[in-house]
Amino acid sequence: MNSFRVKKIYSNSLGEKLRLTRESKKYSIEMFCNISGIPVKYLYSLENEEWASLPGEIYTKNFLKKYCKILGLNYGLCLGQYEKQKSIFFKKKLERKKKVSAIEKIKEFITPKKLSLILLCLGITSFIFYIALGIINYIKPPKIEIVYPEKNFVTIENSLAVHGKTEPESMLFVNDEAVGVSETGDFFIDVKLKPGLNTFDIVAQKKHSRQNHEQLIIYKKDY
């Protein structure tokens, strides 16, 4: 029969290494307290890696040295591990403290009174922006779209039905003559054509808006 030797695999955690080694030696925490002279609360602090609960550095290193001597552990390796873990612990603690401090500063700065003032300012700004946008849209010239014919249209006909679109309630003029606009913004005009280039100036405007100008050019060829 093959025999197997069980090898203990310690965690990278110093506290767990100390606890597992103590337990493997059949020492209870009270027994180890009596042997080492280390108070029970500090034994728990070491094994649970509660570095902030330990006394000064000199005492802590002395406790660790006793631990290693009684349990047969390498003090130099354990000390290096302790310093590394403690450094990481306090670094994270400092980062958390800075984060909490920053949040507290923000809370101190943003008081309920200041928050109410900020919200009021945002409300006023939004209202002004809304009014300004309304004014811009109100005075913005209506669009003009020529649906038919397309640009640079050429024909041999003497007249042509022009179809266009603008915005409802717009006033429309073609060569200074008023043209009716439907509720959907469509307009239709029959234009007379003469040989050569025929130019039509189309102007659209709402009651208080600026004017929009569009030019339609149709070329009529001779037969």
C-alpha positions as semicolon CSV with decimal commas, in nm:
position;residue;x (nm);y (nm);z (nm)
1;M;0,000;0,000;0,000
2;N;0,128;0,341;-0,096
3;S;0,152;0,593;0,182
4;F;0,080;0,960;0,125
5;R;0,211;1,248;0,322
6;V;-0,030;1,533;0,362
7;K;0,137;1,862;0,302
8;K;-0,017;2,175;0,453
9;I;-0,074;2,449;0,201
10;Y;-0,086;2,789;0,365
11;S;-0,277;3,080;0,231
12;N;-0,095;3,395;0,127
13;S;-0,266;3,554;0,426
14;L;-0,038;3,595;0,728
15;G;-0,326;3,579;0,974
16;E;-0,451;3,251;0,832
17;K;-0,101;3,108;0,834
18;L;-0,065;3,191;1,204
19;R;-0,406;3,046;1,289
20;L;-0,361;2,724;1,091
21;T;-0,015;2,666;1,237
22;R;-0,142;2,727;1,592
23;E;-0,432;2,488;1,539
24;S;-0,199;2,226;1,389
25;K;0,003;2,241;1,714
26;K;-0,322;2,180;1,908
27;Y;-0,305;2,519;2,082
28;S;-0,632;2,687;2,167
29;I;-0,630;3,063;2,165
30;E;-0,638;3,068;2,548
31;M;-0,351;2,818;2,573
32;F;-0,143;3,021;2,331
33;C;-0,219;3,333;2,533
34;N;-0,080;3,167;2,846
35;I;0,231;3,038;2,667
36;S;0,315;3,357;2,474
37;G;0,190;3,619;2,718
38;I;0,013;3,795;2,429
39;P;-0,336;3,920;2,529
40;V;-0,618;3,725;2,366
41;K;-0,758;4,033;2,191
42;Y;-0,425;4,091;2,015
43;L;-0,401;3,724;1,918
44;Y;-0,739;3,760;1,749
45;S;-0,627;4,086;1,588
46;L;-0,317;3,921;1,440
47;E;-0,499;3,614;1,312
48;N;-0,785;3,823;1,171
49;E;-0,541;4,082;1,030
50;E;-0,709;4,367;1,212
51;W;-0,398;4,581;1,191
52;A;-0,566;4,896;1,317
53;S;-0,662;4,718;1,643
54;L;-0,302;4,628;1,729
55;P;-0,086;4,843;1,959
56;G;0,227;5,027;1,843
57;E;0,465;4,885;1,586
58;I;0,722;4,772;1,845
59;Y;0,462;4,570;2,037
60;T;0,314;4,418;1,722
61;K;0,653;4,302;1,592
62;N;0,733;4,158;1,935
63;F;0,403;3,965;1,933
64;L;0,479;3,832;1,586
65;K;0,830;3,728;1,694
66;K;0,685;3,528;1,987
67;Y;0,430;3,370;1,756
68;C;0,698;3,255;1,513
69;K;0,930;3,127;1,790
70;I;0,659;2,916;1,955
71;L;0,511;2,787;1,629
72;G;0,844;2,731;1,451
73;L;0,781;2,979;1,171
74;N;1,040;3,190;0,991
75;Y;1,016;3,531;1,158
76;G;1,187;3,718;0,871
77;L;0,938;3,588;0,614
78;C;0,641;3,651;0,841
79;L;0,765;4,003;0,921
80;G;0,801;4,085;0,551
81;Q;0,452;3,950;0,487
82;Y;0,313;4,152;0,778
83;E;0,469;4,477;0,655
84;K;0,343;4,416;0,301
85;Q;-0,014;4,338;0,409
86;K;-0,019;4,622;0,662
87;S;0,103;4,868;0,396
88;I;-0,173;4,762;0,155
89;F;-0,433;4,780;0,433
90;F;-0,344;5,133;0,543
91;K;-0,310;5,251;0,183
92;K;-0,665;5,136;0,107
93;K;-0,783;5,285;0,435
94;L;-0,627;5,620;0,341
95;E;-0,789;5,608;-0,004
96;R;-1,128;5,537;0,153
97;K;-1,073;5,821;0,399
98;K;-0,987;6,061;0,116
99;K;-1,296;5,949;-0,076
100;V;-1,519;5,997;0,228
101;S;-1,352;6,332;0,297
102;A;-1,420;6,445;-0,061
103;I;-1,785;6,341;-0,032
104;E;-1,816;6,523;0,301
105;K;-1,666;6,837;0,146
106;I;-1,920;6,819;-0,134
107;K;-2,198;6,774;0,122
108;E;-2,066;7,072;0,317
109;F;-2,055;7,282;0,003
110;I;-2,394;7,177;-0,133
111;T;-2,619;7,272;0,156
112;P;-3,000;7,252;0,119
113;K;-3,007;7,630;0,074
114;K;-2,741;7,621;-0,199
115;L;-2,910;7,324;-0,365
116;S;-3,240;7,514;-0,372
117;L;-3,059;7,814;-0,525
118;I;-2,891;7,592;-0,788
119;L;-3,224;7,433;-0,880
120;L;-3,384;7,778;-0,900
121;C;-3,107;7,900;-1,132
122;L;-3,143;7,589;-1,348
123;G;-3,519;7,645;-1,364
124;I;-3,476;8,011;-1,465
125;T;-3,210;7,918;-1,723
126;S;-3,435;7,647;-1,870
127;F;-3,727;7,891;-1,885
128;I;-3,515;8,158;-2,059
129;F;-3,384;7,896;-2,304
130;Y;-3,741;7,780;-2,374
131;I;-3,858;8,139;-2,436
132;A;-3,554;8,213;-2,656
133;L;-3,615;7,897;-2,858
134;G;-3,980;7,993;-2,900
135;I;-3,884;8,340;-3,022
136;I;-3,630;8,198;-3,267
137;N;-3,889;7,956;-3,406
138;Y;-4,147;8,237;-3,416
139;I;-3,935;8,471;-3,626
140;K;-3,765;8,197;-3,829
141;P;-3,862;8,225;-4,200
142;P;-4,086;7,944;-4,330
143;K;-3,926;7,688;-4,558
144;I;-4,001;7,672;-4,930
145;E;-3,981;7,348;-5,125
146;I;-4,045;7,321;-5,499
147;V;-4,197;6,977;-5,555
148;Y;-4,246;7,018;-5,930
149;P;-4,075;7,101;-6,159
150;E;-3,717;7,018;-6,068
151;K;-3,434;7,272;-6,099
152;N;-3,322;7,383;-6,445
153;F;-3,640;7,242;-6,596
154;V;-3,673;7,257;-6,977
155;T;-4,007;7,238;-7,158
156;I;-4,175;7,329;-7,488
157;E;-4,511;7,400;-7,321
158;N;-4,658;7,750;-7,300
159;S;-4,770;7,704;-6,938
160;L;-4,683;7,484;-6,647
161;A;-4,846;7,382;-6,319
162;V;-4,601;7,443;-6,036
163;H;-4,640;7,252;-5,710
164;G;-4,461;7,359;-5,395
165;K;-4,473;7,329;-5,016
166;T;-4,426;7,576;-4,737
167;E;-4,540;7,596;-4,376
168;P;-4,913;7,631;-4,298
169;E;-5,035;7,985;-4,224
170;S;-4,755;8,128;-4,441
171;M;-4,814;8,413;-4,683
172;L;-4,679;8,328;-5,027
173;F;-4,597;8,555;-5,320
174;V;-4,481;8,461;-5,668
175;N;-4,342;8,758;-5,859
176;D;-4,520;8,983;-5,605
177;E;-4,858;8,814;-5,660
178;A;-5,024;8,644;-5,363
179;V;-5,075;8,269;-5,387
180;G;-5,304;8,064;-5,164
181;V;-5,152;7,807;-4,927
182;S;-5,351;7,502;-4,811
183;E;-5,379;7,383;-4,449
184;T;-5,105;7,130;-4,522
185;G;-4,873;7,395;-4,664
186;D;-4,914;7,295;-5,030
187;F;-4,945;7,556;-5,302
188;F;-5,018;7,527;-5,675
189;I;-4,973;7,793;-5,942
190;D;-5,014;7,791;-6,319
191;V;-4,741;7,998;-6,480
192;K;-4,726;8,130;-6,834
193;L;-4,400;8,073;-7,017
194;K;-4,227;8,271;-7,289
195;P;-3,939;8,148;-7,503
196;G;-3,607;8,141;-7,325
197;L;-3,547;8,173;-6,950
198;N;-3,846;8,230;-6,722
199;T;-3,762;8,339;-6,368
200;F;-4,008;8,323;-6,080
201;D;-3,926;8,479;-5,743
202;I;-4,109;8,298;-5,463
203;V;-4,133;8,463;-5,121
204;A;-4,280;8,303;-4,806
205;Q;-4,336;8,479;-4,475
206;K;-4,534;8,431;-4,155
207;K;-4,697;8,716;-3,968
208;H;-4,392;8,814;-3,761
209;S;-4,120;8,606;-3,922
210;R;-3,843;8,696;-4,161
211;Q;-3,889;8,631;-4,532
212;N;-3,761;8,329;-4,718
213;H;-3,675;8,364;-5,086
214;E;-3,657;8,091;-5,347
215;Q;-3,607;8,127;-5,721
216;L;-3,754;7,896;-5,984
217;I;-3,604;7,905;-6,334
218;I;-3,775;7,730;-6,625
219;Y;-3,637;7,728;-6,978
220;K;-3,888;7,717;-7,263
221;K;-3,756;7,594;-7,597
222;D;-3,900;7,692;-7,930
223;Y;-4,079;7,425;-8,131
